[in-house]
Amino acid sequence: MSRPVIQTDAGFVAGTRHEGVERYLGIPYAQAPVGPRRFRAPAPTAAWEGVREASAFGATSPQSPYPGAIGELLASAIIPGDDSLTANVWRPEDAEGAAVMLWFHGGALERGTAALSTYDGTPFARDGVVFVSANYRLGAEGFSVLPDAPRNLGLADAAEALRWTHRNIARFGGDPSRITIFGESAGGAVVAALLAREDLRPLIAGAIIESGPLDAETPRRAGRATRAIARSLGVEASAAALREVEPDRLVAARDAISARATLLRGAPGFTAALDPETLPASPRRAIATADVPVMIGTNTDEYRLWFPPDALAALNRRTYALLALA
């Protein structure tokens, strides 16, 4: 295994090489969203001197593992640190003008990371594709609706990752005119949202949306999860107030709210909000006008993940009837 080095627009990164595939992990595409940068739009990363080590994944956005039976099926990886807005690149060592695929992970917009082993880009690189994956802000940090902060910060992060990929991918042997964005579940929703923005469409050659919600809510409805967290903490639902609360406390408050939910009365989830700047139209309507290939699919019976046997066993006949009518 050797150490290849590539120059990005912010500085040199040193990756690893194994059996013809090079891997560069944890490359910042935006400044760390911590301290005064919390609840603010992503800012381009500052240039660094020397060669930056790129052999380990960046930090995960604040989150907790999936609870209970779901956690046995859906893996989690919690990596501490501040640099959560990072991208990862796998490339064939002889790549030149190769097709590019940019992956956004799922996790209900409040869990997940590109660091999961199932998202390893090696098989893509072996087939001649330059594979990129990116983290984005999640949960309260990424999808709160606040009067004194931009909306859809997680989507703004994903848009910045797309721009970073477009600017830098030729340095990794990829063709910036051949970038396909794809994702599953919440990652599919991120893809649909990016495709809905006319300013980003020139950067996208194609899109794959797997089990991704295609709708966006009004700010009022999208802000229910934020308001519930703020109420539980006894603080104002504003960026100024939440910035005084440690991210782990926001996650814990959200977990406590979710723990009190039932199959019929679930806790309000995080969702994209309609917004003139970050999401001006519902993706369901906007992608109908896309002038690039779009593939949309679903995972059969995916909903069963949220109905584990112990939860179903606790239901009575009346509740089953209500679920059947839902």
Secondary structure, DSSP 8 states (H G I E B T S, - for coil): -B--EEE-SS-EEE-EEETTEEEEEEEESS----GGGTTS--------SSEEE-SS-----S-----HHHHHHS------SS--SEEEEEEETT-SSEEEEEEE--STTTS--TTSGGG--HHHHHTT-EEEEE----HHHHH---TTS-S-HHHHHHHHHHHHHHHHGGGGTEEEEEEEEEEETHHHHHHHHHHT-TTTGGG-SEEEEES-----B-HHHHTHHHHHHHHHHTS-SSHHHHTTS-HHHHHHHHHHHHHT--SSS-------B-BTTTB-S-HHHHGGG-SS-EEEE--TTGGGGGS-HHHHHT--HHHHHHHHH-
